[in-house]
Amino acid sequence: MALINSTDLEARLGRSLSTEESTAFTTLNSANQSYVEKMIGSKLETVSETTRYYDGGVRFLKIDPCTDISTLTYVDEDYTLVETIDESDYIEEPLNNTLKTQITSRYGKLYSGFKNFGVTAKFSIAGDTDVVNVVKSAMLDALESEIDNSESILKESIEGYSVEKAQTQTKNSLDKIKFIFPEII
């Protein structure tokens, strides 16, 4: 299931999609969602709890956007549990947001190591309605620019080799996501 469906796009456009647009919608929407998920490092829809591992040796542990952090664990090089970190020893940040992107150790740096801190959480933005609305709006903007402006695709052909790529209008449609996730380049 996708974050955006064809009725969302039709409402944005104020009209029904043509047969050709309806056919292209599934592919464009799927590619758009995959691109955004890869860009932010988390899923857009509801997911089950999973564990991702991060390097230690820091006080401010940057993590992929997630909600509902249940445990922080320290593991050895074989991913065998060494210690479950007590919730009173760290802070999930940003404090007043549902979506978390950092864990701060209250008492100095975490143990050093490579992929030795496991964060068990729901790695999805689905739990934060405000973030979902901004991301959905940006994705609809990108889809709308593709549907409305066939000139947004740049085609180049040199000696039998051809390339098609999106112009800046489509790329810029997703820029508002970068304000929510500043670590995105």
C-alpha positions in Angstrom: 0.0 0.0 0.0 1.2 3.5 -0.8 1.1 6.7 1.1 -0.6 8.4 -1.9 -3.4 7.0 -4.0 -4.8 8.2 -7.3 -7.8 10.0 -5.6 -5.3 12.1 -3.6 -3.7 13.2 -6.9 -7.0 13.8 -8.6 -8.1 16.0 -5.7 -4.9 18.0 -6.0 -5.3 18.4 -9.8 -9.0 19.1 -9.5 -9.8 16.6 -12.3 -9.8 12.9 -13.1 -6.6 11.3 -14.4 -6.6 10.4 -18.1 -6.1 6.7 -19.0 -2.5 7.4 -19.8 -1.9 9.2 -16.5 -3.7 6.4 -14.6 -1.4 3.9 -16.2 1.7 5.9 -15.4 0.5 6.8 -11.9 1.4 3.5 -10.2 4.9 3.5 -11.5 5.6 7.1 -10.8 4.0 6.9 -7.3 6.0 3.8 -6.4 9.3 5.4 -7.6 8.5 8.6 -5.8 7.8 6.8 -2.5 10.9 4.6 -2.8 13.0 7.7 -3.5 11.7 9.6 -0.4 12.0 6.5 1.9 15.7 6.1 0.8 16.3 9.8 1.1 15.0 10.0 4.8 16.1 6.5 5.9 12.7 5.4 7.1 9.4 4.1 5.8 6.4 6.3 5.1 3.8 3.8 6.2 3.1 1.9 9.4 5.7 -0.8 10.2 6.5 -3.2 12.9 9.3 -2.8 15.4 12.8 -3.6 14.2 16.3 -3.1 15.4 19.0 -1.1 13.6 22.6 -0.9 14.7 24.7 2.3 15.0 28.4 3.1 15.9 29.1 4.0 19.5 31.7 6.3 20.9 29.5 9.4 20.8 27.3 11.3 23.2 24.8 12.3 20.5 23.8 9.2 18.5 22.2 10.1 15.2 19.5 7.5 14.3 17.2 7.1 11.4 13.8 8.8 11.9 11.6 6.6 14.1 8.8 6.5 16.7 8.2 4.3 19.7 11.7 3.5 20.7 11.4 0.5 23.0 15.0 -0.4 23.8 18.6 0.7 23.4 21.1 -2.2 23.6 24.9 -2.6 23.6 26.1 -5.6 21.7 29.5 -7.2 21.0 31.0 -7.9 17.6 28.8 -11.0 17.2 25.6 -9.0 18.0 25.3 -10.8 21.3 23.6 -8.7 23.9 26.0 -7.3 26.5 23.8 -4.7 28.2 20.3 -3.2 27.8 20.7 0.5 28.5 18.3 1.9 31.1 15.9 4.5 29.8 17.0 6.9 32.5 20.5 6.9 31.0 19.5 8.5 27.7 17.2 11.0 26.1 15.2 10.5 22.9 15.3 13.6 20.9 13.9 16.0 19.8 12.0 16.0 23.1 8.7 17.5 22.0 8.4 15.7 18.7 6.9 12.3 18.1 9.5 11.5 15.4 12.9 10.9 17.0 16.2 11.3 15.2 18.8 11.2 18.0 19.6 9.6 21.3 21.6 11.6 23.8 23.6 9.9 26.5 23.0 11.6 29.9 26.4 10.7 31.2 29.1 11.2 28.5 29.9 9.1 25.5 28.4 5.7 24.7 30.8 2.7 24.6 33.0 2.8 21.5 32.5 0.3 18.8 31.3 -0.5 15.2 27.6 -1.1 14.9 27.4 -1.9 18.6 24.3 0.0 19.6 21.0 -1.5 18.7 17.9 0.8 18.6 14.6 -1.1 18.6 11.8 1.1 17.3 9.3 1.6 14.5 11.5 3.1 11.7 8.7 5.0 10.0 7.3 8.5 10.0 3.7 7.1 10.1 3.3 7.9 13.8 3.9 11.7 13.3 0.9 13.2 11.5 2.4 16.6 11.0 5.5 15.1 9.3 3.4 12.8 7.2 1.3 15.7 6.0 4.4 17.7 4.9 5.9 14.6 3.2 2.6 13.7 1.5 2.2 17.3 0.2 5.7 17.3 -1.2 5.2 14.0 -2.9 1.9 15.2 -4.4 3.7 18.3 -5.7 6.3 16.1 -7.4 3.6 13.9 -9.0 1.6 17.0 -10.1 4.7 18.5 -11.7 5.3 15.3 -13.6 1.6 15.0 -14.8 1.1 18.7 -15.6 4.3 19.5 -17.3 5.6 17.0 -19.8 8.4 19.5 -20.5 9.9 18.7 -17.0 11.6 15.8 -18.6 14.9 16.6 -20.3 15.8 14.4 -23.2 19.3 14.3 -24.7 20.5 12.1 -27.5 24.1 11.9 -28.6 25.3 9.5 -31.3 22.6 6.9 -30.6 22.8 7.2 -26.8 19.9 8.9 -25.1 19.2 10.0 -21.5 16.0 11.2 -19.9 16.1 13.1 -16.6 13.9 15.3 -14.5 14.3 19.0 -14.6 14.6 21.1 -11.5 10.8 21.7 -11.1 10.2 18.0 -10.2 13.3 17.9 -8.0 12.4 21.1 -6.2 9.0 19.8 -5.3 10.6 17.5 -2.7 12.8 20.2 -1.2 10.3 20.9 1.7 11.2 17.5 3.0 14.7 18.7 3.6 13.5 21.3 6.1 12.1 18.5 8.3 15.2 16.2 7.9 18.2 18.6 7.8 20.7 15.8 7.6 19.6 15.1 4.0 22.0 16.6 1.4 
